[in-house]
């Protein structure tokens, strides 16, 4: 199923491009001659075509931004795995899906590099637990 671009975005893009093209022509024909700058007709045509191509490319890129769904949302992050970036004792930072999150772990202290699983979200803080089957590296101070 293909997503449909909102009609208002297409209408806004066409109207704004036409107005900007009119402004370019007006500046080249009436303002620049006052400063003794004369642009030939072929230069004006190249300028208008180049700007039209630019407007089309930015329209396509902007349209794609409207179609894409958010990649990280609270309901999709629960159950994901990640790694501890700053020690959790009980709060620290973890990296989930390439995004750095503040996190806490109530069951134990976790060290940098430990693998975790997200079990809950409390506002903008993740509640994590140690990933089952992940081996804890031996501590050097013992």
C-alpha positions in Angstrom: 0.0 0.0 0.0 1.5 3.3 -1.1 1.2 6.3 1.2 -0.5 9.4 -0.2 1.1 12.8 0.1 -1.2 15.3 1.7 -2.9 17.5 -0.9 -2.1 20.7 0.9 1.6 20.0 0.6 1.4 19.6 -3.2 -0.8 22.8 -3.6 1.5 24.8 -1.3 4.6 23.6 -3.3 3.1 24.5 -6.7 1.9 28.0 -5.6 5.1 28.9 -3.8 7.2 27.8 -6.8 5.1 29.9 -9.2 5.4 32.9 -6.9 9.1 32.5 -6.5 9.6 32.2 -10.3 7.6 35.4 -10.8 9.8 37.2 -8.2 12.9 36.0 -10.0 11.7 37.3 -13.4 10.6 40.6 -11.8 13.9 41.2 -10.2 15.9 40.3 -13.4 13.6 42.5 -15.6 12.9 45.5 -13.4 15.3 45.7 -10.4 18.7 44.7 -11.8 18.6 47.2 -14.8 18.3 50.0 -12.2 21.8 48.9 -11.0 23.1 48.7 -14.6 23.0 44.9 -14.6 21.5 43.4 -17.7 20.8 39.7 -17.9 20.2 38.3 -21.4 17.0 36.4 -22.1 18.8 33.0 -22.4 20.4 33.7 -18.9 16.9 34.4 -17.5 15.6 31.1 -19.0 18.5 29.1 -17.6 17.9 30.7 -14.1 14.2 29.9 -14.1 14.7 26.3 -15.3 17.4 25.7 -12.7 15.2 27.1 -10.0 12.3 24.9 -11.2 14.5 21.8 -11.0 15.7 22.8 -7.5 12.0 23.3 -6.4 11.0 19.9 -7.8 13.9 18.1 -6.0 13.1 19.8 -2.7 9.4 18.9 -3.2 10.3 15.2 -3.6 12.6 15.2 -0.5 10.0 17.0 1.6 7.3 14.6 0.4 9.3 11.7 1.6 9.7 13.3 5.0 5.9 13.5 5.3 5.5 9.8 4.3 8.0 8.2 6.7 6.9 6.9 10.0 8.9 7.7 13.2 11.6 5.1 13.7 11.8 5.2 17.5 8.5 5.3 19.4 7.7 4.1 22.9 5.6 1.2 21.8 8.3 -0.1 19.4 11.3 0.2 21.8 10.0 -2.1 24.5 11.6 -5.5 24.0 14.6 -4.2 22.0 18.1 -5.0 23.0 21.0 -2.6 23.5 24.3 -2.1 25.4 25.2 -0.1 28.5 27.2 3.0 27.6 27.6 4.4 31.1 27.3 2.1 34.2 23.8 1.6 35.6 24.0 1.9 39.4 21.0 2.4 39.4 20.9 5.0 36.6 23.1 5.5 33.6 22.9 5.5 29.8 22.2 2.8 27.3 22.2 2.8 23.5 19.1 1.2 21.9 18.6 1.3 18.1 21.6 3.6 17.8 20.0 6.2 20.1 21.4 7.1 23.5 18.8 6.9 26.4 18.9 7.5 30.1 18.1 4.2 31.8 17.8 2.5 35.1 18.1 -1.0 36.3 16.6 -2.0 39.6 17.8 -5.7 39.7 21.5 -5.1 39.7 24.3 -2.8 38.7 25.3 -3.1 35.1 28.7 -2.2 33.7 29.7 -0.7 30.3 29.2 -3.2 27.5 26.6 -5.3 29.3 23.7 -6.3 27.0 20.2 -5.2 28.2 16.6 -5.5 27.2 14.0 -2.7 27.6 11.2 -3.8 29.8 9.4 -0.5 30.5 9.4 3.2 29.8 9.0 5.9 32.5 8.6 9.2 30.6 11.9 9.6 28.8 13.8 7.1 30.9 14.0 3.4 30.0 13.8 0.6 32.6 16.0 -2.2 31.5 17.2 -5.6 32.7 20.1 -7.8 31.9 19.7 -9.8 28.7 19.2 -13.4 29.5 22.1 -15.5 28.4 24.5 -12.6 28.4 27.7 -13.4 30.3 29.0 -10.7 32.6 32.7 -10.2 32.1 34.8 -10.9 35.2 35.7 -7.9 37.4 39.3 -7.0 37.5 39.3 -5.7 41.1 38.5 -9.1 42.6 
